[in-house]
Amino acid sequence: MRAVLTPSCREELFTLLERHPGALPLAGGTDLLVRLRRQALQDEHPLLCLAGVAELQGICEQETTIAIGAATTFSRIITDPLVLRHAPLLARAAQTIGGPAVRNMATIGGNIRTASPAGDSLPPLYMLEAQIEIASRRATRVLPIGEFITGPGQTTLRDGELISRILLPRGASSHCQSFEKIGRRRSMAISVTSFAGWVRLCSDGSIEEARFAWGSVAPTVLRIPALEKELVGVPLDAAIIRHAAHIVSHSVSPISDIRATAQYRRIVAGKLLVRFLEGLRG
């Protein structure tokens, strides 16, 4: 029987983590418990339950950011006024995660820590240039999400560290943005390909700034900075849109699996960008 540790505050959390260095942090458990059930041989490391640690939950406004506790559920994110005002794309992506029961349990920190290329919250977080706050008993450090996640299931977390908060810039909601997820069915599906787009337009309709992020088309969520820069200041006509889609199809590096072939993902990644840019023209 695996032990479950239940700290009630941040201090107790890190005390238990020091006493049990192999403990597995458990927030909602929607990813972790599934992984543990699949293990052929069960280890004896205890579960470290984060649900009772108030410092890891909730959403607050700071001077230049909004801070989301790592143990905040997606159900709360979907309805929170600060998220809806400053990061509506994150709320939109959260609505696509599982069903209501899953969203009531799944947490944003867990989705980030799982580091799956198909994680539904990740493309908006990459596109919004989220910062990940990482805490230990003795120090706190902050990394861009693109530096924190290094590969499928891989992050830069060190022994004794936990994700404590996600920091998002305020005021990004006033520009054109979109999140779209393609799955094998309309709901409760792992994404075949996902896309988050954010654009600030000039008065003449050309692009002043652009950010795009794709999920499930590379080992980590993919951004293409060269494409984002290339689109700045150009007229958004059909030729430019076709050119952009061509760049995307040659930049992604998807795999084939039971949900889709690599070629299908390559085509869909370009089509999602085309749909977004054509919407801007309209």
KOLTI-816874 format. One record per residue: residue in three letters; x, y negated, z of N, C-alpha, C, O in turn. Coordinates in steps of 0.1 Angstrom, whole numbers, padded with zeros to 4 digits, always signed. Atoms other than C-alpha are relative to their C-alpha. Layout:
<nodes>
ALAXYZXYZXYZXYZ
...
</nodes>
This chain:
<nodes>
MET+0009+0012+0000+0000+0000+0000+0009-0012+0000+0018-0014+0008
ARG-0008+0012+0001+0014-0034-0010-0005-0010+0010-0017-0012+0011
ALA+0004+0010-0010+0015-0060+0017-0004-0013-0007+0001-0016-0018
VAL+0004+0013+0005-0002-0094+0012+0003-0010+0010-0002-0009+0022
LEU-0004+0011-0009+0013-0125+0028-0009-0012-0003-0011-0015-0014
THR+0010+0011+0002-0011-0154+0034+0005-0013+0007-0001-0016+0018
PRO-0004+0013-0006+0007-0187+0042-0011-0010+0000-0020-0010-0009
SER+0010+0010-0001-0015-0216+0053+0005-0014-0003-0003-0024-0003
CYS-0006+0014+0003+0009-0245+0045+0013+0002-0008+0018+0014-0009
ARG-0012-0001+0008+0039-0253+0024+0012+0005+0008+0020+0013+0003
GLU-0011-0004-0008+0064-0248+0053+0000+0015+0002+0010+0022+0001
GLU+0001-0014-0002+0051-0214+0061+0002+0008-0013+0008+0019-0013
LEU-0002-0007+0013+0051-0205+0024+0015+0002-0003+0019+0013-0007
PHE-0014-0002+0003+0088-0211+0020+0007+0008+0011+0017+0015+0008
THR-0006-0009-0010+0096-0194+0053-0002+0015-0004+0007+0023-0003
LEU+0002-0013+0005+0079-0163+0040+0008+0004-0012+0012+0016-0014
LEU-0008-0002+0012+0096-0166+0007+0015+0003+0003+0021+0011-0004
GLU-0014-0003-0004+0130-0166+0024+0001+0013+0007+0011+0020+0005
ARG+0000-0013-0006+0121-0136+0045-0002+0011-0009+0002+0022-0007
HIS+0003-0010+0010+0108-0117+0015+0004-0005-0014-0005-0009-0021
PRO-0004+0006+0013+0129-0129-0015-0006+0007-0012-0006+0000-0023
GLY+0006-0006+0012+0112-0104-0038-0015-0001-0001-0021+0005-0009
ALA+0014+0001-0001+0077-0114-0029-0005-0006-0013+0002-0014-0020
LEU+0006+0004+0013+0054-0120-0059-0011-0011+0003-0021-0008+0008
PRO+0011+0011-0003+0035-0154-0058-0013+0004-0008-0013+0008-0019
LEU+0013-0003+0006-0002-0148-0064-0009-0012+0002-0012-0016+0014
ALA+0010+0011-0001-0026-0176-0072-0013+0005-0003-0021+0010+0006
GLY+0013-0006+0003-0056-0164-0091+0001+0015-0003-0008+0022-0001
GLY-0003-0014+0003-0040-0131-0101-0006+0006-0013-0005+0018-0015
THR+0006-0005+0013-0057-0129-0135+0010+0006-0009+0007+0014-0018
ASP-0010-0006+0008-0024-0122-0152+0009+0010+0009+0012+0021+0004
LEU-0009-0008-0009-0002-0108-0123-0006+0014+0003+0001+0024+0001
LEU+0005-0013-0005-0026-0081-0111-0002+0009-0012-0001+0022-0011
VAL+0001-0008+0012-0032-0069-0147+0014+0006-0003+0015+0018-0006
ARG-0013-0005+0002+0006-0066-0151+0004+0011+0010+0010+0021+0006
LEU-0004-0010-0010+0010-0047-0119-0007+0013-0002-0001+0024+0001
ARG+0008-0012+0003-0017-0022-0128+0006+0008-0011+0005+0020-0012
ARG-0006-0007+0012+0002-0014-0160+0014+0006+0003+0019+0014-0005
GLN-0013-0006-0003+0035-0006-0142-0001+0014+0003-0009+0019+0011
ALA-0001-0014-0002+0044+0030-0143+0004+0003+0014-0002+0012+0021
LEU-0005-0002-0014+0063+0028-0110-0003-0013+0008+0002-0024+0004
GLN+0003+0012-0008+0050+0004-0083+0011-0003+0009+0017+0006+0016
ASP-0010+0003-0010+0076-0015-0063-0007-0004+0013-0020-0003+0014
GLU+0006+0002-0013+0071-0024-0027+0000-0015+0004-0002-0019+0015
HIS+0000+0014-0003+0074-0062-0030-0014-0005+0004-0023-0001-0003
PRO+0013+0005-0004+0046-0080-0011-0005-0011-0010+0003-0017-0017
LEU+0006+0011+0007+0022-0104-0027+0000-0012+0009-0004-0011+0021
LEU+0000+0012-0007+0025-0140-0016-0011-0009-0004-0010-0016-0015
CYS+0013+0006+0004-0010-0155-0017+0001-0015+0002+0005-0020+0013
LEU-0001+0015+0000-0010-0193-0026-0013-0007+0003-0014-0019+0004
ALA+0014+0006+0000-0048-0198-0022-0002-0009+0012-0010-0018+0012
GLY+0002+0008-0013-0045-0212+0014+0009-0011+0001+0009-0018+0012
VAL-0010+0011-0002-0017-0237+0007-0006-0012-0007-0006-0014-0020
ALA+0008+0011+0006-0036-0270+0002+0010-0009-0008+0005-0015-0018
GLU-0009+0009+0007-0004-0288-0010+0002+0004-0015+0007-0004-0023
LEU-0001-0005+0014-0005-0267-0042-0013-0001-0008-0013+0004-0019
GLN+0012+0001+0007-0040-0276-0051-0005-0014-0001+0000-0023+0006
GLY+0006+0014+0001-0060-0306-0063+0007-0008-0011+0018-0005-0016
ILE-0004+0009+0011-0055-0334-0088+0000-0014+0005-0010-0019+0011
CYS+0000+0013-0005-0044-0369-0079+0007-0009-0011+0014-0005-0020
GLU-0005+0010+0009-0034-0401-0097+0012-0007+0006+0011-0011+0018
GLN-0011+0007-0005+0000-0416-0094+0003-0013-0009-0006-0015-0018
GLU-0002+0013+0007+0016-0448-0108+0000+0002-0016-0007-0006-0023
THR-0001-0002+0015+0024-0434-0143-0005+0014-0004-0005+0017-0016
THR+0004-0014+0003+0011-0398-0141-0012+0004+0008-0016-0003+0017
ILE+0009-0007-0009-0016-0376-0129+0007+0013+0004+0014+0020-0005
ALA-0007-0012-0005-0004-0347-0108-0010+0011+0003-0020+0009+0010
ILE+0009-0011-0001-0021-0313-0109+0007+0011+0008+0018+0016+0004
GLY-0006-0010-0008-0013-0288-0081+0000+0013-0008-0009+0017-0015
ALA-0002-0012+0008+0000-0255-0095-0011+0010+0002-0014+0018-0007
ALA+0010-0010-0004-0027-0235-0077-0014-0005-0003-0024+0001+0002
THR+0013+0005+0004-0056-0256-0092-0006+0009-0011+0001+0012-0020
THR+0007-0009+0010-0081-0235-0111-0004-0008-0012-0005-0020-0012
PHE+0004+0006+0012-0091-0241-0146-0015-0005+0001-0018-0015-0006
SER+0013+0005-0002-0127-0245-0135+0000-0015+0005-0008-0023+0001
ARG-0001+0014-0006-0117-0276-0115+0006-0009-0010+0001-0021-0011
ILE-0006+0008+0010-0095-0289-0143-0011-0005-0011-0011-0016-0015
ILE+0010+0003+0011-0125-0288-0168-0009-0011+0004-0013-0019-0004
THR+0009+0010-0005-0146-0311-0146+0006-0012+0007-0001-0021+0010
ASP-0006+0010-0007-0121-0333-0130+0000-0014-0007+0004-0014-0019
PRO+0001+0013+0007-0126-0370-0138+0013-0005-0005+0014-0011-0016
LEU-0013+0005+0005-0089-0378-0140+0005+0007-0012+0011+0001-0021
VAL-0004-0007+0012-0082-0350-0164-0008-0004-0012-0003-0006-0023
LEU+0009+0004+0011-0112-0360-0185+0004-0013-0006+0002-0016-0018
ARG-0004+0014+0004-0099-0396-0186+0013+0000-0007+0015-0007-0017
HIS-0014+0001+0005-0062-0390-0192+0005+0012-0008+0014+0010-0016
ALA-0005-0012+0007-0058-0355-0206-0012+0009-0004-0013+0021-0001
PRO+0012-0008+0003-0092-0344-0221+0004+0012-0009-0004+0022-0008
LEU-0004-0012+0008-0073-0320-0245+0003+0012+0009+0000+0023+0005
LEU-0003-0011-0009-0062-0300-0215-0013+0006+0005-0014+0018+0006
ALA+0013-0004-0004-0098-0298-0203-0006+0009-0011-0013+0019-0008
ARG+0006-0007+0012-0109-0287-0238+0006+0014-0001-0001+0024-0004
ALA-0007-0013+0001-0082-0259-0239-0004+0009+0012-0006+0021+0010
ALA+0004-0008-0012-0092-0248-0203-0013+0007-0002-0016+0018+0003
GLN+0013-0006+0002-0127-0242-0215+0000+0013-0009-0009+0021-0009
THR-0002-0012+0008-0114-0215-0239+0006+0012+0007+0007+0023+0001
ILE-0007-0011-0007-0097-0194-0212-0011+0009+0006-0018+0005+0016
GLY+0009-0010-0006-0117-0163-0205-0014-0004+0001-0019-0012-0007
GLY+0014+0004-0003-0152-0166-0191+0000-0007+0013+0010-0010+0019
PRO+0001+0008-0013-0165-0185-0160+0007+0007+0012+0014+0000+0019
ALA-0006-0007-0011-0153-0158-0136+0015-0001+0000+0021-0003+0010
VAL-0014+0001+0002-0118-0159-0150+0005-0014+0003+0014-0016+0010
ARG-0004+0014-0002-0117-0197-0150-0001-0004+0015+0006-0013+0019
ASN+0001+0002-0014-0128-0197-0114+0012+0005+0008+0014+0000+0020
MET-0012-0006-0007-0097-0177-0104+0013-0005-0006+0023-0008+0001
ALA-0013+0003+0006-0070-0185-0130+0004-0014+0003-0004-0023+0003
THR-0006+0013-0004-0047-0214-0122+0010-0004-0011+0015+0004-0019
ILE-0008+0006+0010-0027-0237-0144+0015+0004+0003+0022+0007-0007
GLY-0014-0004-0003+0006-0228-0126+0002+0014-0004+0013+0017-0009
GLY-0002-0014+0004+0000-0191-0132+0001+0001-0015+0008+0009-0020
ASN+0000-0001+0015-0007-0197-0169+0014-0005-0005+0019+0001-0015
ILE-0013+0004+0003+0026-0216-0171+0011+0010+0003+0019+0013-0005
ARG-0010-0010-0005+0046-0191-0151+0000+0013-0008+0010+0019-0010
THR+0001-0012+0009+0033-0162-0173+0008-0002-0012+0014+0007-0018
ALA-0008+0004+0012+0050-0181-0202-0003+0009-0012+0006+0013-0019
SER+0004-0007+0012+0030-0163-0228-0001-0009-0012-0006-0020-0010
PRO+0002+0009+0011+0032-0178-0263-0014-0002-0004-0018-0012-0010
ALA+0015+0002+0002-0006-0173-0264-0007-0007+0011-0019-0008+0011
GLY+0006+0007-0011-0012-0192-0232-0008-0012-0004-0002-0021-0011
ASP+0008+0010+0006-0041-0214-0240+0002-0014+0006+0000-0024-0002
SER-0003+0013-0005-0031-0243-0217+0013-0006-0005+0015-0018-0004
LEU-0014+0005+0003+0004-0245-0231+0001-0010-0012+0008-0020-0010
PRO-0002+0010+0011+0000-0262-0265-0004-0015+0004+0003-0024+0001
PRO+0003+0013-0005-0018-0292-0249+0011-0006+0009+0014-0017+0009
LEU-0010+0005-0010+0008-0294-0221+0013-0003-0008+0019-0013-0004
TYR-0012+0003+0008+0037-0293-0247-0003-0013-0007+0006-0022-0007
MET+0003+0012+0008+0019-0320-0268+0000-0012+0009+0003-0023+0004
LEU+0000+0012-0009+0013-0342-0238+0013-0002+0007+0014-0011+0016
GLU-0013+0001-0006+0049-0337-0228+0000+0000+0015+0005-0008+0022
ALA+0001-0002-0014+0041-0324-0194+0014+0003+0007+0023+0009+0000
GLN-0011-0002-0008+0067-0323-0167-0004+0011+0011-0014+0010+0017
ILE+0003-0011-0010+0069-0292-0144+0009-0003+0013+0021-0004+0012
GLU-0007+0002-0013+0078-0299-0107+0002+0013+0006-0007+0021+0008
ILE-0005-0013-0005+0097-0270-0092+0005-0003+0014+0014-0011+0016
ALA-0003+0002-0014+0100-0268-0054+0006+0012+0007+0003+0023+0004
SER-0005-0010-0010+0121-0249-0029+0000-0006+0014-0005-0018+0015
ARG+0000+0006-0013+0125-0254+0008+0009-0013+0001+0005-0022+0008
ARG-0010+0010-0001+0155-0277+0003-0001-0011-0010+0005-0022-0009
ALA-0001+0009+0011+0149-0295-0030-0012+0001-0009-0019+0011-0009
THR+0010+0000+0010+0125-0305-0057+0007-0005-0013+0014-0014-0013
ARG-0005+0005+0013+0134-0308-0094-0011+0000-0010-0021+0007-0008
VAL+0010+0002+0010+0114-0317-0125+0006+0003-0014+0017-0003-0017
LEU-0005-0003+0013+0118-0303-0160-0011-0002-0010-0023+0001-0007
PRO+0010+0000+0011+0100-0309-0193-0005+0015-0002+0004+0024-0001
ILE+0005-0013+0002+0078-0279-0200+0008+0008-0010+0010+0020-0009
GLY-0008-0007+0010+0098-0271-0231+0014+0005+0004+0019+0014-0002
GLU-0012-0005-0006+0129-0267-0210-0002+0010+0011+0006+0019+0014
PHE+0003-0010-0011+0112-0248-0182-0003+0014-0006+0002+0024+0000
ILE+0003-0013+0006+0098-0220-0205+0011+0002-0010+0013-0006-0019
THR-0011-0003+0009+0127-0203-0223-0003+0011-0010+0005+0014-0019
GLY+0003-0011+0008+0110-0173-0239-0012+0007+0005-0018+0003+0015
PRO+0012-0007-0005+0081-0149-0236+0002+0006+0014+0011+0014+0016
GLY-0002-0004-0014+0077-0144-0199+0012-0005+0007+0015+0000+0018
GLN-0013+0004-0006+0109-0162-0192-0001-0015+0003-0005-0023-0005
THR-0001+0014-0004+0114-0195-0173+0013-0002+0007+0021+0007+0009
THR-0013+0004-0008+0142-0213-0154-0002+0000+0015+0006-0005+0022
LEU+0002-0001-0014+0127-0206-0120+0012+0008+0006+0016+0018+0001
ARG-0010-0007-0007+0154-0196-0095-0006+0006+0013-0017+0004+0016
ASP+0004-0006-0012+0152-0175-0064-0004-0011+0010+0003-0020+0012
GLY+0005+0010-0010+0132-0193-0037-0007-0012-0005-0011-0020+0003
GLU+0007+0011+0006+0115-0216-0061-0014+0004-0004-0017+0015-0007
LEU+0013-0001+0005+0079-0221-0071-0004-0012-0008+0001-0023-0006
ILE+0006+0012+0006+0060-0243-0095-0009-0007+0010-0018+0000+0016
SER+0009+0007-0010+0044-0270-0072-0010-0009-0007-0022-0009-0003
ARG+0010+0009+0007+0028-0295-0096+0003-0001-0015+0014+0002-0019
ILE-0002+0004+0015+0023-0304-0133-0003-0015-0001-0013-0019+0004
LEU+0001+0014+0001+0028-0340-0141-0003-0004-0014+0005-0001-0023
LEU+0004+0004+0014+0010-0356-0171+0000-0015-0001-0004-0021+0009
PRO+0000+0014+0001+0014-0391-0184-0015-0005-0001-0024+0001-0006
ARG+0013+0006+0000-0016-0414-0179-0002-0007-0014+0007-0011-0020
GLY+0003+0009+0011-0034-0431-0208+0002+0006-0013+0002-0002-0023
ALA-0002-0006+0013-0029-0406-0236-0013+0003-0007-0013+0009-0018
SER+0012-0005+0005-0066-0401-0242-0007-0009-0011-0016-0005-0017
SER+0007+0009+0008-0074-0431-0263+0004+0002-0015-0001-0005-0024
HIS-0004-0003+0014-0058-0416-0295-0007+0012-0006-0013+0020+0002
CYS+0007-0011+0006-0070-0391-0320+0007+0013+0004+0019+0015+0004
GLN-0006-0012-0004-0065-0356-0307-0010+0012-0002-0022+0010-0003
SER+0008-0012+0003-0077-0320-0312+0007+0012+0006+0019+0013+0006
PHE-0005-0014-0004-0073-0285-0297-0009+0010-0007-0022+0009-0007
GLU+0007-0010+0006-0083-0255-0317+0006+0014+0002+0019+0015+0002
LYS-0005-0013-0002-0080-0218-0310-0007+0010-0009-0019+0010-0010
ILE+0005-0010+0009-0084-0190-0335+0002+0014+0007+0013+0017+0011
GLY-0001-0013-0006-0092-0156-0320-0008+0010-0008-0014+0006-0018
ARG+0007-0010+0007-0107-0123-0331-0015+0000+0002-0023+0006-0005
ARG+0015+0002-0003-0141-0133-0316-0001-0015+0005+0009-0021+0007
ARG+0003+0014-0003-0157-0166-0307+0003-0004+0014+0006-0016+0017
SER-0003+0003-0014-0151-0164-0269+0007+0011+0007+0007+0023+0002
MET-0007-0010-0008-0131-0146-0243+0010+0008-0008+0010+0021-0006
ALA-0009-0007+0008-0104-0137-0267+0014-0006+0002+0016-0018+0004
ILE-0013+0005+0001-0066-0140-0267+0003-0006-0013-0002-0001-0023
SER-0002+0008+0013-0055-0165-0293+0008+0007-0010+0019+0013-0006
VAL-0008-0004+0012-0043-0154-0327+0010-0011-0003+0022-0009-0006
THR-0008+0012+0002-0031-0189-0333-0007-0012+0007-0020-0012+0007
SER+0007+0012-0006-0038-0222-0314+0008-0012-0004+0020-0011-0008
PHE-0006+0013+0005-0031-0258-0322-0005-0012+0008-0017-0013+0012
ALA+0003+0013-0007-0030-0291-0303+0006-0011-0008+0018-0011-0011
GLY-0005+0012+0007-0027-0324-0322-0003-0013+0007-0014-0014+0012
TRP+0002+0014-0006-0023-0360-0310+0006-0010-0009+0018-0009-0013
VAL-0005+0010+0010-0020-0390-0333-0004-0014+0004-0016-0015+0008
ARG+0004+0014-0002-0019-0427-0328+0001-0007-0014+0011-0006-0021
LEU+0001+0006+0014-0030-0446-0360+0003-0015+0000+0000-0022+0010
CYS-0001+0015+0002-0020-0480-0373-0013-0005-0005-0022+0002-0009
SER+0013+0006+0005-0047-0504-0384-0002+0003-0014-0014+0002-0019
ASP+0002-0003+0014-0041-0495-0420-0003+0015-0002-0004+0019-0014
GLY+0003-0014+0001-0048-0458-0413+0012+0009-0001+0011+0021-0001
SER-0012-0009+0000-0012-0446-0414+0003+0004+0014-0002-0002+0024
ILE-0003-0005-0014+0003-0427-0385+0011-0008+0006+0022-0010+0000
GLU-0010+0008-0008+0022-0447-0359+0008+0010+0009+0020+0008+0010
GLU-0007-0011-0008+0031-0416-0337-0009+0013-0001-0021+0012-0002
ALA+0006-0013+0001+0023-0379-0340+0007+0010+0009+0019+0010+0010
ARG-0005-0011-0007+0026-0349-0318-0008+0012-0003-0021+0012-0003
PHE+0007-0012+0003+0017-0313-0327+0006+0012+0007+0019+0012+0010
ALA-0006-0012-0007+0021-0280-0309-0009+0012-0004-0021+0011-0005
TRP+0007-0013+0004+0012-0244-0320+0003+0011+0010+0015+0012+0015
GLY-0002-0012-0009+0007-0213-0298-0001+0012-0008-0008+0013-0018
SER+0001-0013+0006+0012-0177-0308+0007+0001-0014+0004+0010-0022
VAL-0007+0000+0013+0035-0185-0338+0015+0001+0002+0022+0000-0008
ALA-0014+0000-0003+0069-0183-0321+0002+0006+0014-0008+0008+0021
PRO-0003-0005-0013+0086-0170-0290-0005-0009+0012-0009-0004+0022
THR+0007+0009-0009+0074-0201-0272-0009-0010-0008-0009-0009-0020
VAL+0008+0010+0007+0050-0229-0280+0009-0008-0009+0020-0012-0005
LEU-0009+0007+0011+0063-0246-0312-0004-0014-0002-0016-0017-0004
ARG+0002+0014+0005+0067-0283-0318+0010-0002-0012+0021+0005-0012
ILE-0009+0002+0011+0083-0296-0350+0003-0015-0001-0003-0022-0008
PRO-0003+0015-0001+0099-0330-0342+0003-0006-0013-0001-0018-0016
ALA-0003+0006+0013+0112-0335-0377-0013-0003-0008-0013-0014-0015
LEU+0012+0002+0006+0077-0332-0391-0008-0012+0006-0013-0021-0001
GLU+0006+0011-0007+0063-0356-0365+0006-0013-0004-0001-0023-0006
LYS-0007+0013+0004+0089-0382-0374-0003-0003-0015-0005-0015-0019
GLU+0002+0002+0015+0084-0377-0412-0014-0006-0003-0015-0013-0013
LEU+0013+0005+0003+0047-0385-0410-0002-0014+0005-0012-0020+0001
VAL+0002+0013-0006+0052-0418-0392+0001-0010-0012+0011-0011-0019
GLY+0000+0011+0010+0043-0448-0415-0004+0004-0014-0004-0005-0023
VAL+0003-0003+0013+0033-0428-0445-0015+0000-0002-0022+0003+0007
PRO+0014-0001+0003-0001-0429-0462-0005+0014+0001+0002+0023-0004
LEU+0005-0014-0003-0022-0399-0451-0008+0005-0012-0020+0006-0011
ASP+0007-0004+0012-0031-0387-0486+0001+0016-0001+0008+0022+0007
ALA+0001-0014+0001-0037-0352-0499+0014+0006-0002+0017+0017+0002
ALA-0013-0006+0003-0001-0347-0511+0008+0001+0013+0015+0011+0015
ILE-0008+0000-0013+0014-0356-0477-0005+0011+0009+0002+0018+0015
ILE+0005-0011-0008-0010-0332-0460+0004+0014-0005+0008+0022+0003
ARG-0005-0012+0005-0001-0304-0483+0015+0002+0003+0019+0014+0007
HIS-0014-0001-0004+0036-0311-0477+0002+0003+0014+0010+0011+0018
ALA-0001-0003-0014+0031-0311-0440-0004+0015+0003+0003+0022+0011
ALA+0004-0014-0001+0013-0277-0442+0011+0010-0004+0014+0020+0002
HIS-0011-0008+0005+0042-0263-0462+0012+0000+0010+0018+0011+0012
ILE-0011+0000-0010+0067-0274-0436-0004+0009+0012+0005+0016+0017
VAL+0004-0009-0011+0047-0257-0409+0001+0015-0003+0007+0022+0005
SER+0000-0014+0004+0044-0224-0428+0015+0005+0000+0017+0017+0001
HIS-0014-0004+0001+0082-0224-0431+0007-0002+0013+0019+0002+0015
SER-0006+0002-0013+0089-0234-0395-0004+0010+0011+0003+0012+0020
VAL+0005-0009-0010+0068-0209-0376+0008+0013-0002+0013+0016-0012
SER-0006-0013+0000+0082-0175-0367-0008+0011+0007-0004+0016+0017
PRO+0010-0009-0007+0052-0153-0358+0004+0015-0001+0013+0018-0009
ILE-0002-0014+0001+0051-0116-0352-0014+0006-0004-0024+0000-0003
SER+0013-0007+0002+0025-0090-0363-0003+0008+0012+0006+0015+0018
ASP+0004-0008-0011+0006-0073-0336-0015+0005-0002-0020+0004-0013
ILE+0013-0006+0002-0028-0057-0330-0011-0011-0003-0022-0007-0008
ARG+0010+0011+0003-0046-0091-0333+0001-0006-0014-0009-0010-0019
ALA-0002+0006+0014-0031-0104-0366+0014+0003-0005+0023+0007+0003
THR-0013-0001+0006-0003-0101-0390+0008-0013+0001+0002-0024+0003
ALA-0008+0012+0000+0026-0125-0391-0004-0009-0011-0004-0022-0010
GLN+0003+0008+0011+0016-0137-0425-0013-0008+0002-0015-0019-0002
TYR+0013+0007-0003-0020-0145-0414+0003-0011+0010-0003-0022+0008
ARG-0003+0011-0010-0006-0165-0384+0007-0012-0007+0004-0023-0005
ARG-0007+0011+0007+0017-0184-0408-0010-0009-0008-0008-0021-0008
ILE+0010+0008+0008-0012-0194-0430-0009-0008+0009-0011-0020+0006
VAL+0009+0007-0009-0035-0203-0402+0006-0012+0007+0000-0022+0008
ALA-0007+0011-0006-0009-0225-0385+0000-0012-0009-0003-0023-0004
GLY+0000+0012+0009-0007-0247-0416-0014-0005-0002-0016-0017-0003
LYS+0014+0005+0002-0045-0247-0421-0005-0008+0011-0013-0017+0009
LEU+0005+0007-0011-0051-0259-0386+0005-0015+0000-0002-0024+0003
LEU-0005+0014+0001-0028-0289-0392-0007-0007-0011-0011-0019-0010
VAL+0007+0006+0012-0045-0296-0426-0014-0004+0005-0018-0016+0002
ARG+0013+0003-0005-0079-0295-0409+0000-0013+0009-0009-0022+0008
PHE-0001+0011-0009-0068-0320-0382+0003-0013-0008-0003-0023-0006
LEU-0004+0012+0008-0051-0344-0407-0011-0005-0009-0013-0017-0011
GLU+0011+0004+0009-0080-0343-0431-0011-0007+0008-0018-0016+0003
GLY+0010+0007-0009-0103-0352-0402+0004-0014+0003-0005-0023+0004
LEU-0004+0014-0002-0082-0383-0396-0003-0008-0012-0007-0020-0010
ARG+0003+0007+0012-0086-0393-0432-0015-0004+0000-0019-0015-0004
GLY+0014+0002+0001-0124-0390-0428-0004-0011+0011-0016-0014+0012
</nodes>
